Amino acid sequence: MDNPDHSLIVYGTLVPGGMYHYLLADLPGAWERCVIRGYMGEYWGFKAFQYDEHGPEHPAWLFSSPQLPPLLPDLDAFEGEAYERRLIPAQVGDRWVMAQIYAGKSADESPPREATHRRHLKKAEP
């Protein structure tokens, strides 16, 4: 499945086993390891990736599901203004795909108040 609307690259708290993975865990779909290029940093204590086609490689996960698009507005709200959803290329094995990713804003920017909302979210009880 190579529809970018159905694919999301995750690299931080949404990865399998991550603190907020439960936000994606109930969606049927496929998880594949992938490689993305750019710079990884932190923004208010959370990983923040910025794409650069000439940057170093970073391991990440590609999640693909036809049921992802209806969830994206909720994920946008969860990520807040500190992150921007955009399309970037990812290498999955020997193939390249275009997929969405939440790219962090520059650490040089002042974080909006909404950026602190993630600190107060707790993992849902099973």
Secondary structure, 3 states (H helix, E strand, C coil): CCCHHHEEEECCCCCCCCCCCHHHHCCCCEEEEEEEEEEEEEECCEEEEEECCCCCEEEEEEEECCCCHHHHHHHHHHHHHHEEEEEEEEEECCEEEEEEEEEECCCCCCCCHHHHHHHHCCCCCC
